[in-house]
Amino acid sequence: MRVAMLHNRYRTGQPSGENTVVAQTVDLLRNSGHEVDLYVRNSDDIAAMSRKDRALLPFRSVWSFSAERDLTLLLQENRPDVVHVHNTFPLFSPSVLRAAYRLGLPVVATLHNFRLMCANAVLQRDGKPCESCVGKLPWAGVVHSCYRESRVQTLPLATSIGVHNTLHTWQRYVTTLVAPSEFVRDRYVAGGFDPELFVVKPHAVPHSGQVRSGAGDAVVFLGRLEDDKGFADLLQAWDSSLGKLIVVGDGTLRAEAEQRAREDLSIQVLGQLPWADSMEVLRSARAAVVPARSYESFGLVVVEAFAHGVPVVASRLGALAELVDDGETGALTEPGDPEGLRKALGLVTDPRTSVAFGERARQVYLNRFTPERDLAATERIYTDAIARHADGGRTRRGRWADRD
């Protein structure tokens, strides 16, 4: 099968699970014998643009005729069986969907976030969940300066969302919308998207086969050190009776974390580490902790922990509540509740509980989140999209792509 893969990469230095997922998908498909034509634009290139091009970028992010023209030429030359679209913002724009549609090609689009409804793409305001724009014109985002704390920069994004949802651009030109969780699917359906367009396919995590030995010796936080990730709640909840806390990551709360570590020797702040080193730290964990205050569309850290046989304490929020089975593979706690978080951490820091939860977590990984299962699910999505496109979209879409 020949696949055209489109992705606007995020800036270098900006942690992006989307960049990681796209790269892994390309490698997975190529290694299994599929041909993949990767069409990438990089947000890093914006800095080198002329002043005029940068000024026009907000308008081109709504509809880029040049991106549509360029992609049309590439697709005509390579004639893929299916076009798989990831992030189109800001250098591609939704115009690329029409390019594929006009050439009679089936289009699969993975919705990694909520950018089709929300100016900041994460359904968040002031570090908390916000659904003010779900199912509505997104002018609340402009009022609250939801993109980069700027009404001027939010306005073109809100305009794009309003225009394309009014015209049903994504629903008109896309054969299949892929959501990484039921939560993402449900939010889009609440926003007016056709539920029959969706298939749910969770992301996969590659794994070397090395798993935790024993109960591990520390609670590990791996992520951005920010309020919306619940890191301040974790610092408030933590005390040395829970054992050792290892913090991997960077963010605005790093200085506070380092000060706390100087006062409490049970806390160790490692900063940002390469992925392989982060996984080595995670593999030695008694438990991983994901105390998010805002929605997560998936939760790669949870699945990475499961892959190593490590249980997870997470907020009962967004997709995290789908991934962690409370009392089986970890513990769920209410977001923004340090006392509840402390109690949950106390549960999984017990060695026997940690081992039992970790064994179940590892089995969940093997059953649902391996690259092999991801490849089979992706191939099914492509085959189904091609068949439905051929019969005018009349074939019913599947709900879960990773079903046996």
C-alpha positions, 0 to 999 in steps of 0.5 A: 500500500502507498500512503501519503503522510502529512504533518506540520512539525512543531518547533524544535525544543517544544515537546511534541507527542504528535511528532513522536507518533507520526515518526513512529507510524512512518517507521512502522509502515515502512518496516512492514513493506508499505511505501510512505511519502512523507510531506512535512513542513516545519514550524521552525521555518517561520523564523526565516520567513520574510516579514511579509510572509509572516504577516500573511501566515495567519490568513494562510493558516485558514486556507493556503492555496499554495499548499493546496497547489503543491500537494496536488502536484505531489499527489498527482505524481505519486498517486497514493492509495490513501492520504493520512493527515496529522497536524495542518497548522499553521503551514499546510491549512485544511486546504490540503484536504480538498487537494486530496478529495479533488483527486479522488483519494480517501483521506484519513485524519488523526485528531491529536488534539482539539484544534478543530474546536479550540483556539489553544487546541487543548480545551483549557483556560487558566490551567483548567478544563474549558469547553466554552467553544465546544459546539459554538463559534469560538469567540470566547477564545478571542475574548479570553486571549486563549492562544499565546495570551493574545487576542490578535493571535487568537483571532485568525485561529478562531476565524479558521475554526468558525469558517471550517466548522460552518462549511463542514470542511473536515467532515466533507473532505475526510473519509475517516477521523481517527481519535486516540481515545473515546474522550476525544471522540466524544468531545468532537461529537459534542461539538457537532461532528458526525459520530459515524466519521470516527474510529478510535485508535489509541497510540502505541509505544515501542518497547525493548522488552526490558521490564521492571524487576521487583517493586521499584524504588521511587515515584516518577513524574515525567512531563512538563513542570506546569500547573496544568500538569498538576505539578504544583499539586504533586509538590503540595501532596508530597512528603518523605513518608511516601519514599522518593520522588524523581522529577524528569522534565522542565517548565516554569515550576522547575525553580520551585521544584529545585528549591523544594528538593534542597529542603527535602532530600526525598525529592530529586529533580533531574531536568529534561532527559533524552527519551532513552534515559527517561525510560530507564528512570521510569523502569525503576519506578515504584509508580508513575504519577500523572496528576493533570489538571487539564484534559489529556487527549491520550497519555503516552506517559501512562502507556510508557509506564505500563510497557515497563510494568509500572503502575500509574497514579493519574487524575480522573480526567479526560483520556487518563480515566480510560487508560488507568483502571482504578485499583487494577493498574494504578489509582485515579484521583480527583484533579486539583486535590493534593490530599486525595493524590497523597492517599493514592500515592500511599496506596501504590507505593506499597511494594506488594500493591505496586508489583500486582498493579504493575503486572496487570499494567504490563498485560494491558500494554501487551493486549492493546498498545504494542507497535504490532497491534498499532500496525494492524489497526492502522492497516485496517483503518486504511483498508476500510477508508479505501473501501468506503471511499470507493462505495461513496462512504456508505460502509459503516465505520468501526468504533474501535480500530484495535478490536480483535 
